[in-house]
Amino acid sequence: MVIWQKLFGLSLFVLVGSCGADKQGTISEGADTIAQPHIYENKREETMSSLEQNLIHEGLVNIQQLDSTILVDLRYSTNNNFVGVDVYGDFDKAFLQAEPAHMLAKANAYLQETHPDYTLYIFDATRPRRVQQILWDTLDYPDAEKTKYVADPQEGSIHNYGAAVDLTIAGPDGKPLDMGTDFDYFGVLAYPVREEALLAAGQLTQEQVANRQLLREVMTKAGFTPITSEWWHFNAMSRAEADKRYGIVE
């Protein structure tokens, strides 16, 4: 089945059914639910998904080809996300435009200069606009609140241009470090701008804040910009710059 046919069916399922996830974030990442991160494997084109082939033909880069030590757990290619279903189908790779991909490889190199046993661990990268629409339709918040967490697909997310990435850091055991919340937690506890107050109130620990600071340090050193409401999200450039340089991935 062509992946976008599958997505169409899934979007109908999402709109009429329950997503099965906590409104405050994704399904809990317990010991028995953590997916094995994807390790880079060079495949022949005929074994690739149609989306992967399209991204390659449009000049986007599989970031694990630049740095095979980077881990990928594409959460929207699993049911462990706030939608509660797999919206990527047979696509499980992390792609970015060439410049952001090289920036990310630099960030991982900066990380490993001071923490040789650590590596970046990616949750999402280039996200087609059709998938953005599913996320937008599924999030049960007023539109004014939705934009804090999911960009309006009509305007386009920087993810849709291939110039944003959602990620964390994995420790020596290959598991994500403790950041205080899971990926796609929709609440104040995930806000970088509130970390000092949350630490003072005992809602975040010093270790959790230090882990977030380390992630921001290496990402900003490589040229990425964090946002105020999600510790995991980083932009390689503004939406206006991405719009001038790249087309939206549909």
Secondary structure, 3 states (H helix, E strand, C coil): CCHHHHHHHHHHHHHHCCCCCCCCCCCCCCCCCCCCCECCCCCCHHHCCHHHHHHHHCCCEEHHHHCCCCEECCHHHCCCCCCCCCCCCCCCCCEECHHHHHHHHHHHHHHHHHCCCCEEEEEECCCCHHHHHHHHHHCCCCHHHHCCCCCCCCCCCHHHHCCEEEEEEECCCCCECCCCCCCCCCCHHHCHHHHHHHHHCCCCCHHHHHHHHHHHHHHHHCCCEECCCCCCEEECCCHHHHHHHCCCCC
